[in-house]
Every structure is written in C-alpha cells, then in structure tokens.
C-alpha cells in the first residue's frame, strides 16, 4: 500500500459472491452462500424473492470485467478492492488447489495493473467453503489452520504483484447476522428474530475467526512477500438515543465495547481487555481467552486497519435484546439502508484510531449508501441519485479532514462501483455508482459516478 506520503488510493470495493457469478465454473467448489441460495432457497425477507449470486453481475467473465475496468479508469480510480472466492481456489476448502481459480485471479490482477489500478485483495468476504462449514466452520478451531493454509496459497500465487491484502471482511456481520439469519430462514423462523442464545453460540466462533485472521498475518510474514496486511472491520461509533437517559448512555457504552472495541483490540492491539471479556461473558458466560490465544494475537497484529464505515449506531436500553441493547434506529427522513448519514462520526472514528491505536495506517475499505427507489431515478440516460452523491461528497470531505488532522489514512474505497447482489437484501437494494440492469448486464453510470469522478480529480489537482 502507498506509504504515508505516497499517492492516496482512490478506489471502489466489491466481493466475489456479490459480483462474479460463475458459481459452478471451472472446478469451483460450493460456498455456504451457494447453498443458502440454491439449496435452502433462502428468500429476500423484504421482497419474498428467491435470488442467488449464480450470475450476479457476471464479472467471472473476462470480457465483462475488462469493460468494467474501462469504467474504473474513466472514473479515475487507482485502486480496486475485490475478494477471492476461497472455494474457487480450494474447492474443498483445504488440500487440492484448483489452478483455474488461481488463473482467474492472476489474470484479473494483471489486467488491473496494466490499467494503472492497484489490486487490494480480500481473502475472505463471507463465501465460506461449504465443505468446511459442514465441519463446523468457525466453530471448529481447525479453521485457524485451514485459513492459514488457504492464505499461504494466495500469497504465493499473487504476492509478487499484490502488496495489499485483507484477511477477513466484517466478521461480525458474517457470523452474528448472515449465518443466524440463514438458520432462522431454514427453520422457518422470523429472519431477524435473533435470540441471545444464537449470539451466545457465535462468541467463541468470532474469537476463532480473529485467531484465524492473525494466523494469516503470520503466514504473510512467513511467506515474506513485500507489502501490508490488514483486516476490514465494520465500525460504528455509538450514540445514546436519548443523551439525557443514563440507560441509553450505558447501552451505547456496552455496544461500543462489544461491537467496536472487541475487534479493534483483538486485531490492531492484539489484546483482550478485562472489560471486553466481561462484556462477552454477559452474552456467553463460559467464554474465556487462554494465554496462548492472547500470545498468538499479540504476535500477529495487522499492519493497517480497513475501516468499513456506513453510519454510527444509535443505542438504547432494551432488555429483550442481546446485551440489553437495541441499536440501529434511523431517524433520518429518507433512511439509508445502512443507517443514519453522519459524516462527523466517520471523522471521529478515524481520529479515535489515530489517538488510541498508535496512529496505525488506515484504509477506508468501504463507505457508501443506498436510499432505495427515491434515489435511483432514471432520466435522460442517467440515473439521478443525489442523496448518494451527497453522501460520498460529505464522507470524502470527512476523510480528507481527518488526514489533514494527522490520521494516517492511505485511501478510500467507495462501496460500490456497480449495483450487485446485496446478500439477504437481494438485487433490489442498490448501492452502486453505476446502475446495472441485471437481465441484460447493461451498465449505466449514475449521478454519483460523476460526483466521485469530480472529487477524485479535484483532490489530485
Ligand atoms: C458491508 C459488506 O461488506 C458488503 O458486502 C455489503 O454489500 C455492504 N456492506 C453494503 O451493505
């Protein structure tokens, strides 16, 4: 990644399952998402539709992604964050390597570099190999070795050309949301009816995930390629819903400890503070962290933190919810899918990392918004999305302000360039700066695309 004084990375981000398609192509194995969507027929709770990432936006096709790279260039991007499908590389999750999978990513890396776009590679963005999911997934501590071995294959295949790796993407939402929602749907329960018992079971799994991430950091150093490795965390500064209520203030503090401090401490500082462990014990009384695990985390801290920021989290006391906290309320008049629009909270978060985590290098690995049909109006061959354009302007301003004030921010990856498969929210939930007609794969730049192009050009002027 660029050094502090190097060129700032202006990019966009994506994830394999959301964009590639080619779910059975060229020897790829199945991921848990292939199973959720094709076997379990998990529906999109909001629309009742059954959708899959089987085709998505067809970027497994080189013809398609080369056209998409042209749009990246015209936008002025000098970086692109994408993820690797683990079962495309190791169809069973461990052991046998699928050379066709390596070849696909190797060509993509070359094609990006040939176009002046730096690849930023995420090893794991939620499409966990089904074969290993059946063996317990992150609940099985063997995942530490499985992931380390997979990471080693990727570092050796791509590490001569890729110098920015991300181990995991948004671990919390992978394990505490997507997997739980999938279970609920399979068991014909309300998808979002997440019980404290379900979360209790996920606490040790998420701990294993941080250990697996640390193992991949260790492997990266052992393989000895130049570059930096980080983790992409979902981070949401917490705000008491009613500042005047002591219960809401306490709820915000609890949620911050659980949601932000746990991953930041584990991955950046390699520690588990007493109050973090105490909070986790409230959810999962049997949870503890061994000295060996603490040592493994401390020895393999990340080189940079990937910040996925969408919104802060308003919190209030609600004893029916896990940890007694209700969070995620959105009081905005046109609510964005991922929470209230508060760019100041991003500025505060970046300064917090600067002040509390040793000024660790930061890459904004995701930031963006979707507001629904009101902000996706097609007219005269362009999609008008003024709210998204405004969101991007205000958040990039906040990023550049934090950078001026000393935070070591190395780049900004907007989520996302193209509309795509938004997990359990399906294809109707659009986040892209380029509209995609999913039936024809036609791309149409939106107003936000032009806005981001202008932001990048102005920053470079
Ligand atoms: C977080 C996830 O990493 C990404 O996969 C998702 O599409 C965006 N946020 C938007 O919700």
Boltz pocket constraint, residues with backbone or C-beta under 6 A from the ligand:
constraints:
  - pocket:
      binder: B
      contacts: [[A, 15], [A, 18], [A, 169], [A, 170], [A, 308], [A, 338], [A, 366], [A, 415], [A, 421], [A, 422], [A, 431]]
      max_distance: 6.0
